Amino acid sequence: MRIESILFDKFFSHPNKLYIEHITNMFDSSDTPLEREVKKFHDIAKLKQNFQIYIRGDKGVDKNHSLLSAYIFLFNCDHGRVVYD
Protein backbone atom coordinates (compact mmCIF):
# COMPACT_ATOMS: atom_id res chain seq x y z
CA MET A 1 0.00 0.00 0.00
CA ARG A 2 1.40 3.37 -1.00
CA ILE A 3 0.64 6.48 1.03
CA GLU A 4 0.85 9.71 -0.92
CA SER A 5 1.71 13.02 0.60
CA ILE A 6 0.57 16.16 -1.13
CA LEU A 7 2.42 19.36 -0.43
CA PHE A 8 0.90 22.60 -1.61
CA ASP A 9 2.80 25.78 -2.36
CA LYS A 10 -0.43 27.80 -2.23
CA PHE A 11 -3.46 27.42 0.01
CA PHE A 12 -6.94 28.44 -1.14
CA SER A 13 -10.01 29.37 0.88
CA HIS A 14 -12.32 29.59 -2.13
CA PRO A 15 -11.82 28.77 -5.82
CA ASN A 16 -9.03 31.01 -7.13
CA LYS A 17 -8.78 32.91 -3.81
CA LEU A 18 -5.71 32.54 -1.65
CA TYR A 19 -6.39 31.76 2.01
CA ILE A 20 -4.17 34.57 3.30
CA GLU A 21 -5.93 37.13 1.08
CA HIS A 22 -9.33 35.92 2.30
CA ILE A 23 -8.33 36.34 5.95
CA THR A 24 -6.54 39.68 5.66
CA ASN A 25 -9.35 41.20 3.59
CA MET A 26 -11.77 40.52 6.44
CA PHE A 27 -9.95 42.72 8.96
CA ASP A 28 -11.30 46.16 9.71
CA SER A 29 -9.77 48.90 11.85
CA SER A 30 -12.91 48.93 14.02
CA ASP A 31 -12.65 45.21 14.91
CA THR A 32 -12.58 44.31 18.58
CA PRO A 33 -9.85 41.92 19.75
CA LEU A 34 -12.42 39.11 19.82
CA GLU A 35 -13.58 39.85 16.26
CA ARG A 36 -10.00 39.77 15.00
CA GLU A 37 -9.38 36.43 16.70
CA VAL A 38 -12.57 34.91 15.30
CA LYS A 39 -11.71 36.15 11.80
CA LYS A 40 -8.19 34.71 12.02
CA PHE A 41 -9.43 31.26 12.96
CA HIS A 42 -12.84 30.93 11.26
CA ASP A 43 -11.52 29.05 8.19
CA ILE A 44 -8.21 27.72 9.49
CA ALA A 45 -9.21 24.09 8.90
CA LYS A 46 -9.37 24.88 5.17
CA LEU A 47 -5.60 24.44 5.31
CA LYS A 48 -6.02 20.69 5.80
CA GLN A 49 -5.09 18.44 2.90
CA ASN A 50 -8.60 17.16 2.15
CA PHE A 51 -10.03 20.66 1.78
CA GLN A 52 -7.15 21.73 -0.47
CA ILE A 53 -7.78 18.70 -2.69
CA TYR A 54 -11.51 19.55 -2.73
CA ILE A 55 -11.00 23.22 -3.62
CA ARG A 56 -8.79 22.17 -6.53
CA GLY A 57 -11.59 20.17 -8.09
CA ASP A 58 -11.93 16.72 -6.46
CA LYS A 59 -15.48 17.07 -5.14
CA GLY A 60 -15.43 13.54 -3.73
CA VAL A 61 -13.29 14.34 -0.70
CA ASP A 62 -14.35 15.56 2.73
CA LYS A 63 -14.55 19.36 2.63
CA ASN A 64 -15.88 19.90 6.17
CA HIS A 65 -13.91 22.52 8.04
CA SER A 66 -16.27 24.54 10.28
CA LEU A 67 -16.26 22.40 13.42
CA LEU A 68 -12.51 21.82 13.33
CA SER A 69 -11.91 25.56 12.77
CA ALA A 70 -14.08 26.35 15.81
CA TYR A 71 -12.22 23.79 17.93
CA ILE A 72 -8.84 25.20 16.90
CA PHE A 73 -10.08 28.70 17.78
CA LEU A 74 -11.27 27.63 21.23
CA PHE A 75 -8.06 25.73 21.88
CA ASN A 76 -5.86 28.69 20.90
CA CYS A 77 -7.70 31.78 22.10
CA ASP A 78 -6.70 33.50 25.31
CA HIS A 79 -10.05 33.67 27.08
CA GLY A 80 -8.70 35.74 29.94
CA ARG A 81 -7.38 38.49 27.68
CA VAL A 82 -10.29 39.08 25.30
CA VAL A 83 -12.59 41.93 26.29
CA TYR A 84 -16.24 41.40 25.45
CA ASP A 85 -18.05 44.62 24.53
N, C-alpha and C positions, 0 to 999 in steps of 0.2 A: 504494500500500500504506500503510495506516494503522497506526502503532505506538501501542498504548495503554499508558499508565502508570497503575498502580494504587497509590495512596497509602493506607495504613491508619492510622487514628488509634489502633487497638488491635492488639496482637500476641498471638496465642494459641499455646500449646504443645500443648494438647489441646482437644477440643470444650468450649466454655464455660469454659475456664480460661486466664486471662491468663498470658503468658510470665513476667512479672516475679514474679507470685505463685508460680508453679511453682518458679522458681529460689530465691527467698528462703525458701520453706517447706522446702527441702532442707537448709539450713544448720543445723548443730548446734554448740553451744559446745565440744564435744570434737573437732571436726574438726581435722585437721592442715592445715598450709598447702597441701600437695599436694591433699588432699581438697577443700578450698575451691576451689582453682583448677579442678579437674576438674568439680566441680558447676557452677561459673560457666559453663564452656564446653561442657558435654556436649550441650546442645540449641541452641547458638547459631545453627546453620544453619536452624533453624525460623523465623528472622526473614526468610528469603528469600521473595521474592514468590510463587514456585510453591507453597511449603508453606502460606503464608497463604491462597492461593486454595483449596488442597486442604482445609484444616481448616475452611473456610467452606462446604464442600459439593461442590466440583467434584472428584470422585474420579478424573477422567481426567488430572490433571496429575501431574508428577513430585513425589513427596513425600519422596524420599530426602534425608536430612540427616546421618546418622551419620558418614560418611567425611569430609564437609566440616567438620563440627563438630570432629572429631579433628584435622584438618589445621590449623584455625584455633587450636585449643588449643596444638598443638606449635609453631606459628609465633609465638605470643604469650607462652608461658610463659617464665619466667626460670629456666632449668635450673640455673644456678649458685647460686640463692638458696633453692631448695626443699630442705628437709631430709627425707630418707627415713628413716622409723622402722624 
